[in-house]
Amino acid sequence: MTHAHSFHIPVMGIGFTIDSPLKVSQFGIDSVISLVDDILLEKLRKMYSGKYYLPYQEITDNIEDFRAKRITSYLDMIQDLAQEKFENFKNTTTETADGIRSYFNSLPDSSTFKKEFSELAEYSFNFPEIKDWVKERMPMGSIDVNIMTKVDKDNYIKKEKLSSEYNDAHAALRGYANSKLNSSVILSAGMNPRLYSYLEQFDDFYPDTNGNIKKKIVLKVSDYRSAMIQGKFLAKKGIWVSEYRIESGLNCGGHAFATDGHLMGPILHQFKENKQELIDTVHELLFNSLQHRERAIPNKPLSLKITAQGGVGTAAEHQFLIDEYHVDSVGWGSAFLLVPEATTVDKDTLDRLVKAKEEDLYLSNISPLGIPFHSLKGNTKDVEKAARISDGKPGSPCPKKFVALNKDFNEKGLCTASRQYQNKKLKELKSQNLSQTEYDYHFHKITEKSCTCVGLGTSALLVYNLDTKIEGEGVSVCPGPNMAYFSKVSTLNEMMGHIYGKTNVMSHPNRPNMFVKELHIYLEYYKEQISEFKMMPTAKRRKQLLSFSSNLMEGIGYYKNLFGTKKDKALSYYNLALEQLKESRTFLSLLTEEVETPEENLASQIIVMQ
């Protein structure tokens, strides 16, 4: 498959990449739109329709299947506008030899399109021929979408519960499936068997006899075992996974899905070593299923991409992932929050991100989904939340209800960040006659949840001066820890130059290697888990923590060998990494000693706790 670039821009929040394809796809850059908020998509469709003089008819929530229809209409509009921009870019780029030369100079040497062009230029000096070839073959960036599989709220008309196909994630999938896009849907946040089964309803997800798939499936995974399980599950339904997108468990933006101590490097190594096994195993199941369903059988093996993202920050790391693990593309997320030409971030948030230091970026518990969530201290949504608590009115009004998934108090579900849910929980808490220390602890646990499904989309409304009466102006932002090392607003060309080693937009010489940084985050996470264990020690939890430690120690050993073989290429860089690994091993050993309590002592602790 012809591609221009060796990086992609992952989904960020709900609104930060909401229209990124319209900004970057003409340059051959893949990017991802979140499909969580159909209300936000409809507002932007109205805004863009006015800007480009397109016909617009509002899709209100009184229309049947309004969520899916809003998503389809928005994606179709983005496709049309992006295609028009791409055609204009092709025409202007190929007008002169200098324009063509400048375009190819912006691409990495690994670009298949650049390699094809170099082969053509070797034997053809006919400019009209070269111009026509470039115009015909120049690739447009993919307009991909993201669906968080677990954000699949039941929906109702009045008090009547609708069938599962009207659940939020199901409707989002249908909205994408009915669009004119030829791209990929990235399914994240774990396996949802019912949603995966719903894929069977749409022809666009199946291959044709030539192996082409109009709408491809991408799974965001954290380990090889998960990839195999999910790949086989879908293959049995005749659905091929075209890409496994491996993301660091903790060194990433947004929600963080910690592994059981398995680090990114060893995980990537396992994918590299077992890629053919994955292809062969899943292929066999797929072809049997397609034959059973009397669907087209591809006449050649289907392609499979392995991509990686999470914490990459230098050209050397980018190329290392490609060379060492043979990944097909590398995701660059947080750094692009500082590139207004690529993402949609309001000025106040942009300023806060520029100034952010390591201590300002933290793994929080603010997500109503109950999953650790990377956040920026002092973000305006949290300021809003603190003011409500101070006024004695904790909780958000919850205008959109996309994560109203908790059913402790009613069948329809409440968001744990909502005022309604928190009032009920706090009433329960007051009735328990706890000590002030215990009460304060649980009060904080209840009220720390933030209205992220609104906050992560508000930035786009602020950038385009759209109405925020319902949402308010508070912005949640979810950069990864890597954000601390980027401290200037950059142009798209500057960031691409940084990725490919032609320029440098980073001004932090002491930034650790991305793998070492992830290890440090895991060690802090492990330390917190031990603290919780000490409060309520159990034999089962002790066993889990020791397994976690063992996996971390194994990862450290892997990195020691890996970096040891690379020392000659950048001696000081890898010497520093090896020294940091040595320190991490010592720190991990000390932490593990706190867990390795003799069985009899642990048993007595458990009795005391009971």
Backbone torsions as a table, in degrees:
resi	resn	phi	psi	omega
1	MET	NA	131.3	179.9
2	THR	-73.9	130.4	174.2
3	HIS	-136.9	154.5	-178.9
4	ALA	-92.3	-47.8	-171.4
5	HIS	-113.6	161.6	178.2
6	SER	-106.7	15.4	174.8
7	PHE	-132.0	161.2	173.2
8	HIS	-136.1	160.8	177.3
9	ILE	-103.8	111.3	-178.5
10	PRO	-70.2	169.8	173.4
11	VAL	-64.4	141.1	176.3
12	MET	-133.3	118.2	-178.6
13	GLY	60.2	-149.0	177.2
14	ILE	-105.1	-36.6	-174.4
15	GLY	-112.1	-12.5	-172.4
16	PHE	-69.3	-26.5	176.1
17	THR	-119.5	24.1	-174.5
18	ILE	-60.9	-30.1	178.7
19	ASP	-131.7	22.4	179.8
20	SER	-57.1	-38.7	179.1
21	PRO	-58.3	-32.2	179.2
22	LEU	-70.0	-19.2	-178.4
23	LYS	-96.2	-31.9	-169.9
24	VAL	-123.9	-13.5	-173.6
25	SER	-65.9	-28.1	179.3
26	GLN	-64.3	-21.3	179.7
27	PHE	-91.5	6.0	179.4
28	GLY	84.5	15.9	-177.6
29	ILE	-97.6	126.8	176.5
30	ASP	-78.6	139.8	175.5
31	SER	-147.3	170.8	-167.2
32	VAL	-131.4	131.2	177.1
33	ILE	-100.0	131.9	173.6
34	SER	-77.5	137.8	178.7
35	LEU	-106.2	20.3	-179.2
36	VAL	-65.8	-48.5	-166.0
37	ASP	-107.6	93.1	179.1
38	ASP	-70.3	-23.5	177.4
39	ILE	-66.5	-44.3	177.4
40	LEU	-64.9	-42.1	178.8
41	LEU	-59.7	-40.7	-179.5
42	GLU	-67.0	-39.4	177.6
43	LYS	-62.9	-41.4	179.4
44	LEU	-71.9	-33.1	176.6
45	ARG	-62.6	-41.6	177.8
46	LYS	-63.9	-42.7	-179.5
47	MET	-63.2	-48.0	-178.8
48	TYR	-69.5	-33.2	177.3
49	SER	-62.2	-40.6	176.7
50	GLY	-67.5	-41.2	-178.4
51	LYS	-64.1	-38.8	-175.6
52	TYR	-106.7	13.9	175.4
53	TYR	57.1	46.0	177.4
54	LEU	-98.3	148.9	176.2
55	PRO	-64.1	139.7	-177.6
56	TYR	-139.3	128.7	172.2
57	GLN	-128.3	121.2	-175.3
58	GLU	-61.0	138.4	173.1
59	ILE	-101.2	97.9	-176.4
60	THR	-83.0	168.2	179.6
61	ASP	-79.3	6.5	172.8
62	ASN	-89.4	-10.5	-179.4
63	ILE	-84.7	138.1	178.9
64	GLU	-61.3	135.6	179.0
65	ASP	59.2	37.7	-174.3
66	PHE	-61.1	-35.1	-177.1
67	ARG	-63.7	-49.8	179.8
68	ALA	-63.0	-40.1	-177.7
69	LYS	-68.2	-36.7	176.1
70	ARG	-62.6	-44.1	-178.6
71	ILE	-64.7	-45.9	178.6
72	THR	-59.3	-46.3	-177.2
73	SER	-64.3	-40.0	179.7
74	TYR	-66.4	-46.9	-178.1
75	LEU	-64.6	-39.1	177.4
76	ASP	-63.0	-40.5	178.6
77	MET	-64.6	-45.4	178.8
78	ILE	-61.2	-42.2	177.8
79	GLN	-58.8	-47.6	-178.6
80	ASP	-63.3	-46.1	-178.5
81	LEU	-68.2	-40.6	180.0
82	ALA	-66.7	-39.5	178.9
83	GLN	-63.1	-40.7	178.2
84	GLU	-64.1	-42.7	177.7
85	LYS	-63.2	-39.8	-179.6
86	PHE	-63.9	-43.9	179.1
87	GLU	-62.2	-42.1	177.8
88	ASN	-63.3	-42.4	179.7
89	PHE	-63.4	-43.2	177.5
90	LYS	-58.7	-45.6	-177.0
91	ASN	-64.1	-44.3	-178.5
92	THR	-72.5	-35.5	-178.9
93	THR	-66.8	-37.7	-174.0
94	THR	-93.0	7.1	179.6
95	GLU	-65.8	-36.4	-176.8
96	THR	-130.2	159.4	176.4
97	ALA	-63.6	-36.4	178.7
98	ASP	-63.9	-38.1	179.2
99	GLY	-63.7	-43.1	178.9
100	ILE	-65.6	-43.7	-179.5
101	ARG	-62.4	-43.2	-179.9
102	SER	-62.5	-40.9	179.2
103	TYR	-61.6	-48.7	-177.2
104	PHE	-71.1	-26.4	175.3
105	ASN	-67.0	-23.4	-179.1
106	SER	-82.0	-8.9	-177.7
107	LEU	-96.0	154.7	178.1
108	PRO	-75.9	158.3	178.7
109	ASP	-63.4	-23.1	-179.5
110	SER	-77.7	-9.2	-178.7
111	SER	-61.1	125.7	178.4
112	THR	-65.0	-33.5	179.2
113	PHE	-66.7	-39.9	179.1
114	LYS	-66.4	-39.6	179.1
115	LYS	-64.3	-42.6	178.3
116	GLU	-62.7	-39.6	179.4
117	PHE	-65.3	-41.6	-179.6
118	SER	-61.9	-39.4	178.3
119	GLU	-65.1	-40.3	178.0
120	LEU	-65.6	-44.0	-176.3
121	ALA	-66.1	-21.6	-179.5
122	GLU	-66.6	-33.6	-176.0
123	TYR	-117.9	-4.6	180.0
124	SER	-120.7	125.3	175.8
125	PHE	-114.3	13.7	-179.1
126	ASN	-87.2	106.3	-174.4
127	PHE	-60.9	-45.2	178.2
128	PRO	-57.1	-37.2	179.2
129	GLU	-67.3	-44.2	178.9
130	ILE	-63.5	-43.8	-179.9
131	LYS	-58.3	-47.3	-179.3
132	ASP	-64.7	-39.5	180.0
133	TRP	-62.4	-46.0	-179.2
134	VAL	-63.1	-44.8	-179.3
135	LYS	-62.1	-37.7	-177.5
136	GLU	-75.1	-34.9	-172.2
137	ARG	-101.5	-14.2	-175.4
138	MET	-56.6	123.6	-176.9
139	PRO	-86.0	141.4	174.3
140	MET	-93.1	145.1	178.0
141	GLY	-64.7	145.4	-178.3
142	SER	-74.3	137.3	176.6
143	ILE	-96.2	88.0	-175.5
144	ASP	-92.8	164.3	179.6
145	VAL	-131.0	158.9	179.4
146	ASN	-124.3	134.7	172.9
147	ILE	-125.5	121.3	172.3
148	MET	-79.2	111.7	-167.9
149	THR	-62.0	-31.1	-177.1
150	LYS	-84.1	-13.4	176.9
151	VAL	-85.2	74.6	-169.4
152	ASP	-132.0	54.6	-175.1
153	LYS	-58.9	139.6	171.2
154	ASP	-65.7	149.1	177.9
155	ASN	-124.3	155.5	-173.9
156	TYR	-132.4	151.4	162.5
157	ILE	-111.9	111.0	-170.1
158	LYS	57.9	-116.6	-179.0
159	LYS	-104.8	5.5	-177.4
160	GLU	-94.5	119.8	-179.6
161	LYS	-73.1	131.2	179.7
162	LEU	-82.2	161.4	178.8
163	SER	-66.3	162.7	-171.1
164	SER	-61.6	-23.7	180.0
165	GLU	-66.1	-13.9	176.8
166	TYR	-97.8	2.0	172.0
167	ASN	-59.3	158.9	-172.0
168	ASP	-59.0	-50.1	-178.5
169	ALA	-68.5	-36.9	177.5
170	HIS	-62.0	-46.1	179.6
171	ALA	-64.4	-37.6	177.2
172	ALA	-63.6	-42.9	178.5
173	LEU	-62.3	-42.2	179.0
174	ARG	-65.3	-40.0	178.1
175	GLY	-60.5	-41.6	176.8
176	TYR	-68.7	-45.3	-177.3
177	ALA	-60.4	-33.8	-178.8
178	ASN	-84.8	-3.4	-179.8
179	SER	-81.1	168.5	-179.3
180	LYS	-86.7	2.2	-176.7
181	LEU	-63.1	145.3	170.0
182	ASN	-118.0	89.3	-169.7
183	SER	-158.3	-150.8	-176.1
184	SER	-129.2	148.2	169.5
185	VAL	-108.1	124.4	177.8
186	ILE	-93.1	117.6	178.6
187	LEU	-97.7	120.8	-174.6
188	SER	-128.3	171.6	175.2
189	ALA	75.7	24.7	172.1
190	GLY	102.5	176.5	-173.1
191	MET	-87.6	132.8	175.3
192	ASN	-125.1	91.9	-173.8
193	PRO	-53.8	-39.3	-178.5
194	ARG	-66.1	-40.6	178.0
195	LEU	-68.4	-42.1	178.6
196	TYR	-60.2	-38.5	179.4
197	SER	-67.6	-29.5	-179.3
198	TYR	-66.7	-22.2	177.8
199	LEU	-57.9	-29.1	-177.3
200	GLU	-60.8	-19.6	-174.9
201	GLN	-75.6	-11.8	-169.4
202	PHE	-121.2	123.3	-176.9
203	ASP	-61.4	-30.3	-174.7
204	ASP	-63.5	-16.8	-178.7
205	PHE	-88.9	-4.1	-178.6
206	TYR	-99.6	149.2	178.3
207	PRO	-77.6	155.8	171.2
208	ASP	-97.2	-174.9	-176.1
209	THR	-64.8	-23.7	178.3
210	ASN	-88.0	0.6	179.4
211	GLY	85.7	7.6	178.7
212	ASN	-81.8	138.9	176.5
213	ILE	-126.6	119.8	-176.2
214	LYS	-65.8	-42.4	179.3
215	LYS	-124.0	111.4	-173.8
216	LYS	-91.7	155.2	176.3
217	ILE	-101.1	128.2	173.4
218	VAL	-118.8	128.2	176.3
219	LEU	-107.1	125.9	172.5
220	LYS	-85.0	118.2	-173.8
221	VAL	-129.2	161.1	179.8
222	SER	-113.4	-6.7	177.9
223	ASP	-160.7	165.9	-176.2
224	TYR	-66.9	-41.0	-178.2
225	ARG	-59.1	-44.9	178.8
226	SER	-62.1	-40.7	179.3
227	ALA	-61.3	-44.8	-178.6
228	MET	-64.4	-45.5	-178.5
229	ILE	-61.3	-49.0	-177.4
230	GLN	-70.6	-37.9	178.2
231	GLY	-61.6	-42.2	179.5
232	LYS	-68.6	-39.6	179.8
233	PHE	-59.0	-45.8	-178.9
234	LEU	-73.1	-37.1	-179.9
235	ALA	-60.1	-36.6	178.9
236	LYS	-64.6	-15.7	177.0
237	LYS	-102.2	6.6	179.5
238	GLY	83.6	13.3	-177.2
239	ILE	-107.6	125.2	179.5
240	TRP	-94.8	134.7	172.6
241	VAL	-87.3	114.6	-175.4
242	SER	-82.3	-18.9	-178.0
243	GLU	-154.6	138.0	169.4
244	TYR	-108.1	118.4	-176.2
245	ARG	-102.2	105.1	-175.8
246	ILE	-88.6	122.1	-179.5
247	GLU	-118.8	139.7	176.2
248	SER	-54.8	137.7	-179.9
249	GLY	-60.8	-40.5	-175.3
250	LEU	-124.7	-21.3	-178.5
251	ASN	-93.5	64.0	-174.6
252	CYS	-147.6	174.5	174.4
253	GLY	-95.0	168.6	176.7
254	GLY	68.9	-147.4	179.8
255	HIS	-68.2	141.5	-177.3
256	ALA	-114.8	123.6	-179.0
257	PHE	-109.7	89.9	-176.8
258	ALA	-63.3	136.4	172.8
259	THR	-81.3	178.6	176.1
260	ASP	-83.3	49.9	178.4
261	GLY	85.7	2.8	178.2
262	HIS	-80.3	125.9	-174.8
263	LEU	-92.9	161.6	-170.6
264	MET	-62.5	-42.1	-178.4
265	GLY	-58.9	-54.8	177.7
266	PRO	-60.0	-33.5	178.7
267	ILE	-65.8	-46.0	178.1
268	LEU	-61.7	-39.1	178.6
269	HIS	-61.7	-41.3	-179.9
270	GLN	-64.6	-40.0	177.3
271	PHE	-64.3	-41.4	179.5
272	LYS	-62.4	-45.3	-176.5
273	GLU	-70.2	-28.7	-172.0
274	ASN	-114.2	12.4	-176.5
275	LYS	-57.5	-44.9	-178.1
276	GLN	-65.7	-37.7	176.6
277	GLU	-61.0	-42.8	178.8
278	LEU	-60.6	-47.5	-179.9
279	ILE	-60.8	-49.7	-175.8
280	ASP	-63.9	-44.9	-177.7
281	THR	-62.9	-47.2	-176.2
282	VAL	-73.9	-36.7	179.5
283	HIS	-57.4	-45.1	-177.6
284	GLU	-60.7	-45.3	178.8
285	LEU	-63.9	-40.6	-178.3
286	LEU	-62.3	-51.0	-176.2
287	PHE	-63.8	-38.5	176.9
288	ASN	-62.6	-41.7	-179.6
289	SER	-67.0	-43.9	179.9
290	LEU	-62.2	-39.8	179.5
291	GLN	-65.2	-43.2	179.6
292	HIS	-62.8	-35.1	-178.6
293	ARG	-87.2	-0.2	-179.3
294	GLU	57.7	42.1	175.7
295	ARG	-103.9	167.9	-178.1
296	ALA	-59.0	138.0	176.7
297	ILE	-104.3	120.2	178.4
298	PRO	-59.1	140.9	-178.5
299	ASN	-87.2	6.2	176.4
300	LYS	-152.6	160.8	179.3
301	PRO	-59.6	141.2	179.1
302	LEU	-77.9	148.0	-178.2
303	SER	-77.1	151.1	178.3
304	LEU	-136.2	126.6	178.2
305	LYS	-105.8	142.7	169.7
306	ILE	-116.9	121.9	179.8
307	THR	-124.8	163.8	-176.2
308	ALA	-139.8	149.3	176.6
309	GLN	-158.0	158.2	178.3
310	GLY	120.3	94.7	172.4
311	GLY	91.0	-5.3	179.7
312	VAL	-66.6	138.2	-174.6
313	GLY	-142.5	-9.2	-178.8
314	THR	-130.5	160.8	177.2
315	ALA	-61.7	-36.1	-179.4
316	ALA	-64.2	-43.0	178.8
317	GLU	-66.6	-40.9	178.5
318	HIS	-57.1	-50.4	-178.0
319	GLN	-70.3	-32.7	178.4
320	PHE	-61.0	-43.5	179.3
321	LEU	-62.2	-38.1	179.6
322	ILE	-70.2	-46.0	-176.2
323	ASP	-73.6	-45.0	-173.9
324	GLU	-77.8	-39.5	-173.0
325	TYR	-113.1	0.2	176.9
326	HIS	58.1	35.2	178.3
327	VAL	-72.5	151.1	-176.1
328	ASP	-85.8	-23.2	178.1
329	SER	-160.1	154.6	180.0
330	VAL	-120.3	128.8	179.3
331	GLY	-83.2	130.5	174.3
332	TRP	-116.9	108.3	-175.9
333	GLY	-101.8	-82.9	-169.6
334	SER	-51.1	-40.5	-178.2
335	ALA	-57.9	-31.3	-178.7
336	PHE	-75.9	-10.4	172.9
337	LEU	-63.8	-20.9	179.0
338	LEU	-97.3	17.6	178.7
339	VAL	-121.8	90.8	-177.5
340	PRO	-59.1	-22.5	177.5
341	GLU	-72.6	-10.5	-176.4
342	ALA	-119.3	-31.2	-176.1
343	THR	-127.2	172.0	-175.1
344	THR	-119.0	95.8	-175.9
345	VAL	-129.4	128.7	-179.3
346	ASP	-68.7	159.3	-171.5
347	LYS	-62.0	-42.6	-179.4
348	ASP	-61.5	-45.7	179.2
349	THR	-65.2	-39.4	178.1
350	LEU	-59.1	-45.2	179.4
351	ASP	-62.1	-41.1	-179.9
352	ARG	-65.4	-38.2	179.7
353	LEU	-68.2	-38.6	178.1
354	VAL	-60.1	-39.9	-175.8
355	LYS	-85.7	-8.6	-173.2
356	ALA	-63.1	132.1	174.6
357	LYS	-108.5	174.4	-179.0
358	GLU	-53.6	-40.4	-176.1
359	GLU	-73.8	-13.6	179.8
360	ASP	-86.8	-12.5	-177.5
361	LEU	-107.8	123.3	-172.9
362	TYR	-144.9	156.9	177.0
363	LEU	-89.0	111.5	-171.0
364	SER	-104.5	174.8	172.7
365	ASN	-115.0	28.7	-173.2
366	ILE	-81.2	-14.8	-175.7
367	SER	-71.1	130.5	176.2
368	PRO	-64.1	-15.3	178.8
369	LEU	-76.5	-9.0	179.7
370	GLY	76.2	19.2	180.0
371	ILE	-111.9	136.1	177.8
372	PRO	-50.9	141.0	-169.5
373	PHE	-138.5	123.8	178.5
374	HIS	-70.7	135.1	-176.7
375	SER	-144.5	168.8	179.4
376	LEU	-112.9	123.6	178.7
377	LYS	-58.8	137.4	176.4
378	GLY	83.6	7.3	177.3
379	ASN	-62.0	149.6	-168.9
380	THR	-67.9	-24.4	176.6
381	LYS	-68.9	-37.6	176.9
382	ASP	-71.0	-33.9	175.2
383	VAL	-62.3	-43.4	176.5
384	GLU	-58.5	-45.7	-178.8
385	LYS	-62.4	-44.3	-179.5
386	ALA	-63.1	-38.3	-180.0
387	ALA	-64.3	-39.1	178.8
388	ARG	-65.6	-41.2	178.9
389	ILE	-63.5	-43.1	-179.8
390	SER	-62.3	-33.0	-179.8
391	ASP	-84.3	2.4	-179.4
392	GLY	77.7	20.3	-179.7
393	LYS	-128.5	62.1	-177.5
394	PRO	-64.4	154.1	177.4
395	GLY	97.8	155.7	-178.6
396	SER	-96.2	154.4	175.3
397	PRO	-61.8	-22.6	177.4
398	CYS	60.4	63.3	-176.9
399	PRO	-74.4	-22.0	-173.4
400	LYS	-109.5	-27.5	171.5
401	LYS	61.5	24.4	-178.6
402	PHE	-68.0	-26.9	178.2
403	VAL	-116.4	34.2	174.7
404	ALA	-80.4	73.2	-169.8
405	LEU	-110.2	-11.6	-178.0
406	ASN	-82.5	128.3	-175.5
407	LYS	-113.8	28.2	178.7
408	ASP	-64.5	-32.0	-171.9
409	PHE	-115.4	-20.9	172.8
410	ASN	-157.4	161.7	-173.7
411	GLU	-69.4	-31.8	-178.8
412	LYS	-69.5	-29.3	178.2
413	GLY	99.6	148.5	176.3
414	LEU	-129.2	152.4	172.6
415	CYS	-83.2	135.5	-178.1
416	THR	-69.2	-10.4	175.5
417	ALA	-93.1	-4.5	-174.5
418	SER	-78.0	153.8	178.0
419	ARG	-61.7	-40.6	-178.1
420	GLN	-62.0	-46.3	-179.8
421	TYR	-66.5	-47.7	-175.6
422	GLN	-66.2	-34.9	176.1
423	ASN	-61.7	-42.4	-179.5
424	LYS	-66.6	-42.4	179.9
425	LYS	-66.2	-37.9	-178.9
426	LEU	-71.6	-31.0	174.7
427	LYS	-64.7	-43.3	176.2
428	GLU	-58.9	-44.0	-176.7
429	LEU	-62.7	-41.6	-178.5
430	LYS	-65.4	-28.0	-177.1
431	SER	-79.8	-4.7	-173.4
432	GLN	-92.1	-3.4	177.6
433	ASN	50.6	49.5	179.8
434	LEU	-82.6	162.0	172.0
435	SER	-66.9	162.8	-177.9
436	GLN	-61.2	-38.0	-180.0
437	THR	-64.3	-45.6	179.2
438	GLU	-65.7	-41.1	-179.8
439	TYR	-61.4	-46.6	-178.9
440	ASP	-61.5	-39.2	-180.0
441	TYR	-61.2	-49.5	-177.1
442	HIS	-72.9	-32.8	176.5
443	PHE	-59.9	-44.9	178.9
444	HIS	-64.1	-41.9	-179.5
445	LYS	-59.6	-37.8	-179.2
446	ILE	-74.5	-45.7	-170.3
447	THR	-88.6	-6.9	-179.3
448	GLU	-74.4	-15.5	179.9
449	LYS	-64.7	137.7	-176.0
450	SER	-118.7	151.8	-178.3
451	CYS	-78.2	75.0	-175.1
452	THR	-72.3	-29.2	-176.4
453	CYS	-67.5	-21.1	171.5
454	VAL	-92.1	-49.7	-173.2
455	GLY	-60.1	-32.2	-177.7
456	LEU	-79.3	-6.2	178.4
457	GLY	-112.4	-15.7	-173.6
458	THR	-62.8	-31.2	-177.8
459	SER	-54.2	-41.0	-179.8
460	ALA	-64.1	-38.4	177.9
461	LEU	-64.0	-39.9	-179.9
462	LEU	-68.3	-42.0	-179.3
463	VAL	-59.7	-40.0	-174.8
464	TYR	-100.7	14.5	176.4
465	ASN	54.6	42.3	178.0
466	LEU	-95.1	161.6	-175.5
467	ASP	-62.0	130.2	177.9
468	THR	-120.7	23.6	-176.1
469	LYS	-58.7	-42.6	-179.1
470	ILE	-76.9	-43.0	-174.1
471	GLU	-80.4	-29.7	-168.3
472	GLY	80.4	175.1	-175.1
473	GLU	-102.1	4.2	179.8
474	GLY	-69.7	134.6	-178.0
475	VAL	-116.7	127.1	167.9
476	SER	-94.0	142.8	178.4
477	VAL	-137.3	143.3	-168.4
478	CYS	-128.6	54.4	179.8
479	PRO	-72.1	152.9	173.5
480	GLY	-77.6	170.7	179.8
481	PRO	-57.3	-25.0	-179.1
482	ASN	-62.0	-20.1	-178.6
483	MET	-57.5	-29.6	-176.9
484	ALA	-61.2	-21.5	-173.3
485	TYR	-98.7	0.4	175.3
486	PHE	-116.0	119.7	-169.9
487	SER	-130.8	26.6	176.0
488	LYS	-149.3	145.7	173.7
489	VAL	-70.7	132.5	-174.9
490	SER	-123.3	156.5	171.9
491	THR	-81.5	165.5	177.8
492	LEU	-62.5	-41.2	178.7
493	ASN	-63.6	-39.0	178.7
494	GLU	-64.1	-42.5	-178.6
495	MET	-68.9	-39.9	176.7
496	MET	-63.8	-40.0	176.9
497	GLY	-61.7	-38.0	177.8
498	HIS	-65.1	-44.4	-179.0
499	ILE	-60.5	-37.2	-176.2
500	TYR	-98.9	11.0	173.0
501	GLY	77.6	18.1	-179.6
502	LYS	-94.5	-26.8	176.3
503	THR	-137.8	178.7	178.3
504	ASN	-140.7	120.0	179.0
505	VAL	-108.5	8.6	-179.9
506	MET	-103.1	134.4	-177.2
507	SER	-122.1	37.9	-178.9
508	HIS	-127.9	87.6	-175.8
509	PRO	-63.4	-21.2	-177.0
510	ASN	-94.1	11.5	179.0
511	ARG	-61.7	130.3	-179.4
512	PRO	-74.8	159.2	172.0
513	ASN	-52.5	144.8	-175.1
514	MET	-58.2	-35.9	179.8
515	PHE	-71.6	-38.5	178.6
516	VAL	-66.9	-39.9	177.9
517	LYS	-60.7	-44.2	178.7
518	GLU	-61.7	-42.0	178.6
519	LEU	-59.2	-45.0	179.6
520	HIS	-60.2	-40.2	179.5
521	ILE	-66.1	-40.6	178.4
522	TYR	-64.6	-36.6	178.6
523	LEU	-64.9	-40.5	177.2
524	GLU	-65.7	-40.5	178.8
525	TYR	-63.3	-43.1	178.9
526	TYR	-62.4	-40.4	178.6
527	LYS	-60.2	-41.5	178.7
528	GLU	-67.2	-38.4	179.1
529	GLN	-64.5	-36.2	178.3
530	ILE	-66.4	-40.3	178.7
531	SER	-59.8	-41.4	178.0
532	GLU	-68.0	-38.2	178.9
533	PHE	-60.7	-40.5	-178.7
534	LYS	-64.3	-29.4	178.9
535	MET	-73.2	-35.9	179.6
536	MET	-138.5	75.2	-176.7
537	PRO	-73.7	133.2	173.1
538	THR	-136.5	156.5	179.9
539	ALA	-64.1	-38.7	-179.5
540	LYS	-64.0	-44.1	-179.1
541	ARG	-67.5	-36.5	177.9
542	ARG	-60.6	-43.7	179.7
543	LYS	-61.7	-41.0	179.3
544	GLN	-63.8	-41.4	-178.9
545	LEU	-68.5	-36.9	178.0
546	LEU	-68.3	-36.0	175.7
547	SER	-65.2	-41.4	177.2
548	PHE	-58.4	-46.9	179.7
549	SER	-61.9	-42.5	-178.9
550	SER	-62.0	-40.6	179.6
551	ASN	-67.8	-39.0	176.6
552	LEU	-63.8	-42.8	-179.2
553	MET	-63.6	-38.4	177.7
554	GLU	-64.0	-39.6	178.2
555	GLY	-64.2	-40.2	178.2
556	ILE	-62.1	-42.7	177.7
557	GLY	-61.9	-39.9	178.2
558	TYR	-61.6	-46.8	-178.7
559	TYR	-66.0	-35.5	178.6
560	LYS	-59.8	-45.3	178.0
561	ASN	-67.0	-42.6	-178.1
562	LEU	-62.3	-51.0	-177.7
563	PHE	-69.4	-31.1	178.9
564	GLY	-62.4	-33.7	-180.0
565	THR	-79.9	-13.0	-177.3
566	LYS	-103.1	-1.8	-170.2
567	LYS	-53.8	-41.8	-174.5
568	ASP	-63.9	-23.6	-176.9
569	LYS	-76.9	-32.4	179.0
570	ALA	-154.2	77.5	-167.5
571	LEU	-54.6	-52.5	-175.9
572	SER	-64.7	-39.3	-178.5
573	TYR	-62.9	-48.7	-177.4
574	TYR	-77.4	-28.3	173.7
575	ASN	-62.0	-42.4	178.3
576	LEU	-63.6	-44.4	179.6
577	ALA	-60.9	-42.1	179.5
578	LEU	-65.1	-37.7	177.6
579	GLU	-65.8	-40.4	178.3
580	GLN	-66.4	-35.2	176.6
581	LEU	-64.8	-40.4	179.1
582	LYS	-61.7	-44.3	178.4
583	GLU	-64.0	-39.3	-179.2
584	SER	-66.0	-38.0	178.5
585	ARG	-62.5	-44.1	179.0
586	THR	-62.1	-44.6	-179.4
587	PHE	-63.1	-42.4	179.7
588	LEU	-64.1	-41.0	179.4
589	SER	-61.1	-41.0	179.0
590	LEU	-66.1	-41.4	178.1
591	LEU	-63.5	-42.3	-176.7
592	THR	-65.9	-32.4	177.6
593	GLU	-60.0	-30.8	179.9
594	GLU	-70.0	-23.5	-179.4
595	VAL	-91.0	-30.8	-174.8
596	GLU	-76.7	57.5	178.3
597	THR	-78.7	136.2	176.3
598	PRO	-53.4	145.3	-174.0
599	GLU	-55.0	-41.2	-177.0
600	GLU	-67.0	-36.4	178.0
601	ASN	-67.9	-39.9	179.5
602	LEU	-63.2	-42.8	-179.0
603	ALA	-60.6	-42.5	179.8
604	SER	-66.3	-34.9	177.4
605	GLN	-63.9	-41.9	-178.8
606	ILE	-63.8	-40.9	179.0
607	ILE	-62.0	-43.0	180.0
608	VAL	-61.8	-43.5	-179.2
609	MET	-63.4	-33.5	-179.5
610	GLN	-76.9	NA	NA
